Amino acid sequence: MKLGVISDTHLPNADQDFPEELIAELRKVDLIIHAGDHCEERYLNKLKSVAEVKTVAGNRDSYPLQKKLKDKLTFETAGQKISVIHGHQFRGKNILQGLNYTFVDSDIIVFGHTHRPFNEHLSDKLFFNPGSPTDKRLEKNYTFGIIEIEEEIKAEIKILKEES
């Protein structure tokens, strides 16, 4: 099972659309996970035309979109329990500690909000933030993630555009 992971796209505020390279990569996955801050529903619908999408609301999503989406989501795929949350709920707290406490039984925890890529196994869980493919903020590169679940979990942060 191959998962494409994105967050904090902030469309159309950060850019006018998804980068073509990102869409090409997402066409190769079985499932897309978006950790919130789409901003407008039309961009979520575009992702749904590429592959199945599991997503949550972010703090910058439009009010109608926030009403349609859950704040957190847990599901199982390929024998792994995956939890998704935007992460703004942990403002002022240690986000990893908050995530670990909130999703005690999860194998993979996907989050966003910081726009900062993070890919680490802590204890027996994978904590994964793909960064942003459209709004890098203070980060050097535009990024997204790929998680492959086979006998083991392989997770990678992918760089879309290298900035000097």
C-alpha positions in Angstrom: 0.0 0.0 0.0 1.4 3.3 -1.1 0.2 6.5 0.6 0.8 10.1 -0.6 0.8 12.5 2.3 0.3 16.3 2.0 -0.7 19.1 4.3 -1.0 22.9 4.5 -1.6 23.5 0.9 -3.4 26.8 1.6 -4.9 27.0 -1.9 -5.4 29.4 -3.5 -3.7 31.7 -1.0 -0.2 30.2 -1.2 -0.4 29.4 -4.9 -3.0 29.1 -7.6 -3.0 25.3 -7.9 -1.2 22.1 -6.9 2.2 21.7 -8.6 2.0 19.4 -11.7 4.9 17.3 -10.3 2.9 16.7 -7.1 -0.2 15.6 -9.0 1.9 13.3 -11.1 3.4 11.7 -8.0 -0.1 11.4 -6.3 -1.4 9.5 -9.4 1.0 6.7 -8.4 -0.4 6.2 -4.9 -3.3 4.0 -3.6 -4.5 6.7 -1.1 -3.9 10.3 -0.4 -3.8 11.6 3.2 -4.2 15.4 3.6 -3.6 16.7 7.2 -5.7 19.8 6.8 -5.5 23.5 5.7 -6.8 22.9 2.2 -8.6 26.3 2.5 -11.2 25.8 -0.3 -13.2 22.7 -1.0 -12.6 22.8 -4.8 -8.9 21.8 -4.1 -10.0 18.8 -2.0 -12.3 17.8 -4.9 -9.4 18.0 -7.3 -7.4 15.6 -5.1 -10.4 13.3 -5.0 -10.3 13.1 -8.8 -6.7 11.8 -8.5 -7.2 9.1 -5.8 -9.2 8.3 -2.7 -8.6 10.9 0.0 -8.6 10.7 3.8 -8.5 14.2 5.3 -9.2 16.4 8.4 -10.0 20.0 8.9 -7.3 22.6 9.5 -7.6 25.9 11.3 -7.4 27.8 8.0 -10.0 25.8 6.1 -13.1 27.7 5.0 -16.1 27.5 7.5 -18.1 25.3 5.1 -15.2 22.9 4.7 -14.6 22.8 8.5 -18.2 21.8 9.0 -17.8 18.9 6.5 -14.6 17.5 7.8 -13.7 16.0 11.2 -10.9 17.4 13.4 -9.3 14.0 13.7 -9.6 10.7 11.9 -8.4 7.2 12.6 -8.7 4.3 10.1 -7.0 1.0 9.2 -5.2 0.1 6.0 -2.7 -2.6 5.1 -2.9 -3.8 8.8 -1.8 -0.5 10.2 -3.9 1.9 12.3 -3.4 5.5 11.0 -4.5 8.6 12.7 -4.6 12.1 11.1 -4.9 15.5 12.8 -4.0 19.0 11.7 -2.1 19.8 14.9 -3.3 23.3 15.7 -5.1 21.7 18.7 -1.7 21.4 20.5 -0.7 25.1 20.3 1.7 26.0 23.1 2.2 22.3 24.0 4.7 19.7 23.0 3.0 18.5 19.8 4.6 15.1 19.9 3.5 14.5 23.4 0.0 15.6 22.6 -0.2 13.4 19.6 1.1 10.4 21.4 -1.4 10.9 24.2 -4.3 11.4 21.8 -3.6 8.4 19.6 -2.3 5.8 22.0 -3.2 2.8 19.8 -2.1 4.2 16.5 0.8 2.9 14.4 1.2 6.0 12.2 0.3 9.5 13.2 0.1 12.1 10.4 -0.1 15.8 11.3 0.6 19.2 9.7 0.2 22.8 10.8 3.9 23.6 11.3 4.8 23.4 7.6 7.9 21.6 8.9 8.7 18.1 7.6 9.0 15.5 10.3 9.6 11.8 9.8 10.6 9.9 13.0 9.8 6.6 14.7 9.4 7.3 18.4 8.6 4.4 20.7 6.6 2.1 18.4 4.9 4.8 16.3 5.7 6.7 13.1 5.2 10.5 13.5 4.9 12.1 10.1 4.5 15.6 8.9 4.9 16.1 5.2 5.6 19.8 5.3 3.8 21.7 2.5 4.0 21.4 -1.3 2.7 25.0 -1.8 3.5 27.1 1.3 7.0 26.3 2.7 7.0 29.3 5.0 10.4 29.3 6.8 11.4 25.9 5.4 14.0 25.6 2.6 11.9 23.4 0.3 8.4 22.5 -0.8 7.7 19.0 0.3 5.3 16.1 0.5 5.5 12.6 1.8 5.3 9.0 0.7 4.6 6.2 3.1 4.8 2.6 1.9 3.3 -0.2 4.0 4.5 -3.7 3.2 6.2 -6.0 5.7 7.5 -2.8 7.3 6.7 0.9 7.1 8.9 3.0 4.9 8.3 6.7 5.1 10.1 9.5 3.1 9.9 13.2 2.8 10.1 14.2 -0.9 11.3 17.5 -2.1 9.3 19.1 -4.9 11.5 22.2 -5.6 15.0 22.6 -4.2 15.6 26.2 -3.1 19.1 27.6 -2.8 
